[in-house]
Amino acid sequence: AHPVNCLTLGAARADCQALGGDLPTEAQYEYVARGRRSDPYVWGSDTPACGDAVFGRGGFGLFASHQGVCNPEPPGGAMPVGSGRRDRLSLPGGEIVDIVANVSEYCRDSYQPVTGPFWSRPTLFENPLCEDASGPGLPVGRGGHWIASFVAPVSEWRSNAGSLSSVSPNGGFRCVWPG
């Protein structure tokens, strides 16, 4: 009922592969997170409010330094899957939930800044996967998480997942399968 978190990148990827899938690429994640359009959020361009997605739930215990703007009562933490009212994409085969926030998610790509050699190539990318070892060697994390006091547009919410490279309560994963 809750997102799977507190796993390493290797364990997350192994779980997906054991089920016949893999982690999404960064491009696949962003395509879905933009609602298969060029919107900043899966639901469009409206700035998220509390309840639209799971964020702003820090502010207690270890996370006391994070403002819990959407969580009036302790404890903070990830919410049950699908708790965000608008954080969902309906497709003919089902619904994808918790894309914008709840836990940040591993992607298959190796992190490289958008100004680095892989992403700054003057070419049209077709389903890119950055496996460029010239970057810092960290995985990519996409999507917001429950601790964050706000949710940035999907095109901005990208990080080298150094904080996710060890187990973390704000990091998780999802699996994808070939269509």
N, C-alpha and C positions, 0 to 999 in steps of 0.2 A: 504493500500500500504506500510505502515511502520510496523516494529515489534511493538508488544504491550509491553510497558514498564510502569514504574511508578506505578506498582501494588504490593501489599503485597503478600507474599506466600499464605496466606489464600484466597485472592481474585482470584489469578491465578488458584489455585486448584479448587475453586468453579466454575469458568468459565469452566474449562475442564470437570468437573463432570456434569455440567448442559448440556453439549453436549454429554454425554455418554462416556467420556474418563477420562483420568487422566494425571497428569504430568508423564514424563518418569522416570524410575529408573536411577540411575547413570550408571548402567551396560548397559541399553538400549541406553542411550545417547552415551556412549563411543563406543559401537559396530557400530553405525551409523557414528560417527565422525571419526572413523578409516577406513571408506570406506568398512566396513564389512570384513576387513583384519587386519593385525597387523601393518599397516602403521601409522606414526605419524600424518598425516593429511588425510582428506577425499580424496584428489587427489593423495596421495602418499607420498613420502619422501622429495620432493623439499621444501626448505624453502620459506615461502610466501613472495611475493613482493606486493607492493601497487597495489591494483586492484584485486589481487587474492581473498582477503577477506576484510571485512570492519573493519579496525583498523587504529591506528595512526591519528585519526581525532580530537584529543584534541588540546589544545594550545590556547584557547580563553576564555574570561570571567572567570567563576568559575573554568574552567579547564586549566587556563593559565600555571599551573605548570607541565602539561603533554605535552610532545613534540608532536606536530602535524606533524609527518614525512610524512604522506600521504595526508595532507590537506593543500594546499597552500593558500586557501582563507577562511576567516571566513564565516559563523559559522561552528563549528564542529557539531557532532551529528550522530545519527544512520542514515543509508541510506535506501532507499526503499528496500523492501524484494527482495532478489535475485541479489543484486548489485555486489557481489563478483564473478568475472569471473570463478574461480575454486572451490568456496565454495558451492559445490552441489553434491548430490549423485542421479544418475538416477536409478530408479527401474522400474519394469514392470508396476506398478500402478501409477507412477508419479515421481516427482522429489522432493527431500528434499533439501532446500537451507538454507544458513546462519547457518551452523553447527559449523564452526570454529570460527566465529566472527560476529559481528554486535551488539548484546546484549548478556551478560552472561545469562544463563537460569537456572531457578529453576529445581531441581530434587526432587523426592518424598522422597529420603533417608534423614535420620538424619546424620549430619556430624560427622564423627569420623576419626581421623588421620589413615593413612594406617598402622601405627605401633600399633594402638589400638587393643583391644581384638576382635572386629568383623572381621576386615580385615586380621589380622595376624593369624587366625586359620589355622592349617595345614590340609586343606581339599580342595577338588575341589568344586568350587561354581557353581551352576546352576541357572542362572537368579537371582542373589542376590538382596535383598532389605534390607538395613541397617535401622532397626527401633529400634536400640539399644539406650536406654535412658541414658546410662552411658557416652555418649559424651557431648559436650558443649550445646546440644539442639538447634543448629542452622541448617538451611537447607543447602543443598549442591548446590553450583553454578558451572556450567560447561560451557565451551566455553569462548572464548575471547570476547572483547567488543570494541566498536568504540573508546574509550578513550585511550586504551593501545597503547604504542608506538611500540610494537612487538606482535607477536602471537606465544606463546609457543606450542610445540607439545601437542596433546590432552591428552596424559597420564600425562602431568605435569600441565595442566591448570584445576585445581580443587581447590575450596576454600570453607571454611565455609562461607556461604552467609550472614554473618552478615551485610555487606553493602547492601545486597538485602532484609534484613528482614524489612526494611522500604522502602517506595517508592524510586526508583532510576532511573535516565535516562539511566543508563548503564545496567540495569537488566530487563529481560523479561521472557517469557516462551513459550513453545509449548505444545500441547496436543498430546497424543498417544491413540490409540484405540486397543482393542484386535484383533488379526488377525483371 
